[in-house]
């Protein structure tokens, strides 16, 4: 016999050990001396485990290939809820890039532990954003570049070397990321019709934190900052 208890995203599967007849297999009470079905004497307790306990916890933001990003602007703070396509929450991000020092943190919904954080700084008239793991080890940095004949694009650098190119229509949430010319991720509106939501598909061999960090930075500079500048807020 198997019991399943669902609590939010958590499913607990447990087992109940049942005594059964050694002759016909009928389930019997623990203290049965004879089988009530075939009459066979029961010389000892024979039990059967149906299933082992298992846990189906919340999905992993750092391994999920298709992510829905839901954006909220809370005063000067930017907030994201990360979900899979079924609506299951994977994590959240929150921070303020307008403060000094600018910082944004991404956490897992499974244990509310930090997965990464982003620090922003102003170098000359350019922004630069650094990505860190929870221990403070730098994962990479991101800069905006002006490319002749192409327009604006971004590069994620690692150990001082250009690693991932980010290019496309940023304001319309239709852009790509590639490493060595090979596509590794795409931001799009394929599954989304709501204004402040968009999809992220990670298709290549790349650290999810670099991709998620890049999307957060692009969204801040190309959408949030432009909206604020157009409204005369800053």
N, C-alpha and C positions, 0 to 999 in steps of 0.2 A: 504494500500500500504506500502511496506517495502523497505527501501534503505539500502544497505550494502556497506560499504566503507572499503577496505582492505589496510592497510598501514603496510607493513612488516608482523610481527607476530600479529599485532593488527587488529581486526575486530570490526567495530562499526556498530551495528544494530540500526536503528532509525525507528520511526513510523511517518506516516502521517495520520492525522485525516481526514476522508472522510465523506461528507454528502451523505446519501443514502435514496431512496424512502421508506417510511414506509409501502407501499403496496406491491411492487414487488422487492424491494431491490436493484434497479439499482443505480449505483454511479451517483451523481448529482453535478453540480456546487454549490458553497456555497450560491449563491443568487437565486437559482431556486425556483419559486413560484409553478410550476407544474412539475410533472414527465414527461419527454419527451418520456417515453416508454408507460406508462399506463394512463397518464393524471391525476393522483390523485393529488389534491392540497397538497402542503407542508406547513403546518402551522408553522413549526419551524425548527431550525437546529437540525438534528439528526446526530451525528457523531459516528464513530466506531474506536477504537484503535486496530490496528493490532498486534502490538508487543511492548514490553517495551525495552528501551535501554539496551544493554548489551555489555560487553567487554570480548573478548577472548584474554587475554594477554599471554605473554611468559610463558612456563611451569615452574614449581617450582623444582629447583634442590634438595631440601630437601624432596620432596615427590615422585619424579620420580623413579620407581623401576628399569628401564633399562636405563643405561647411557653409551654413547660412549665417551671415553676420548681420545683426540687428543693431542699428546705431541709435543712441539717444544723446541729446545735448542737455546737460544738467547744469545750468548757469555757465560757468567757464569750463566745466568738466566735460570730457567726452567719455561715453560709456558704450561698451559693446556686449551683447549676449551672443555667444557662439552656440549654434545648434546643428544637429545633423538634419538630414532632409525629412526625417519623420517628426521633427520637433523636439527631440530629446536634447536637453541642455548638455553641452560639453565643457563650457567654461565661460568666463567673463573677463573683460578688460576695462580698466578705469584709470583715468589720469587727467592731468592738466598740463598741456604743452605751453600755455601762456605764462605759467608761473616760472620763477627762477629759484632753483634749477627746475627745468621741465622734466617731468617723469610720468611714465605710464606703465602700469603693471598688468600682466595677464595671469589669471589663476585658473586652475582646474576646478570643475564643479564636483568632481568625485571626492576630493579631500580638502578643497579650498586652499591648496598649497600653490605658491608662486611657481609658474613655469618659466617666466622670463620678465624682464623689465626693459624699458626703453628710456634713455636719457637724451634730451635734446639740448643743443647748444648753438649759439650764433657765432659763426666765424666770418668776419668781414660782413658782407651782405648776404651770405649764404647760410642756410641751415645745415646742420649735420646731426644725425641721430645715431646713437650707439646702442647696440643690442647686447644684453647681458643675461647669463643664466642666473638662477637663484643664489649661487655662491659668489657672484660678482665677476665671473670669467667672461671676457668679451667674446660674443659670438660673431660679431661683424659690425659694420657701420654703413650708413646709407647717405648718399649725397645726390643732389640734383645737378644735371648737366644740360647744357645747351648744345645740341648737335646740329651742324649745318645741314640744310636740306631735309632734315627729319623733324626738328622741333625740340621739344623738351622730353627728357627721359631721366630715369634714375638708375643709379648703380649701387648694388650692395657689394661692399668690399670685405675681404677677410684676410687678416695678416698683411694688410697693405696692398693686396692684389685684388683687382676687379674680379668679382665672382659671378654675380647675377644681374642681368639687365632687366629693367622694368620699363615697358613702353606701351603706348596705345592711347585710347581716349579716356583720360582719368576722370573727368567730370561726369561722364556717362556710365562709369563703372564697366568699362569694356577695354581691358588691357591685359597684357601677357607678361610672363617672366620666363627668361631662358638662361641657361648656363651652357657656355661653349656652343651657342647657336641652337641648342636643343630645348624645346618648350618643357617647362617643369610645372607651371601653374598658370591659371587664368582666373581673372575676376570678371563676372558677367551678371546678367539679369535673366538667365535662361529659365530659372524656376520661380523667379520672384516678380511680383507685380506691385508690392508695397514700396512706397517712395524711399524710405530710409533703411531698406534692406537690400542685400545683394549676395550673390553666391561666390564662393571660392572653391575652385577645383584644383587639387594638387595631384598632378599626373606623373611627376618625375621623381628621381632620387635626390631629394633635397631636405634639409632640416626644416620642419614645419615652422619652427620659431622664426627663421629668417623670412619666410613667406608671410606669416601673420604680421610680423613686425613691419615689413615693407608695405603691406596693405594699410595698416594703421597710420603710417607716416604719410603715404600718398593721400589718404582720405583727409588727414588733418590739413596738409598744405593746399591740396587742389580743390577741396570742397569747403571745409570749415573755415579756413583763413580767407578764402575768396568771398564766401558769403558774408563774413564779418566785415571785410573791407568794403564790399559793395553796399552794405547797410550803414557804413560809417560808424560802426560800433567801436573800432579801435583807431 
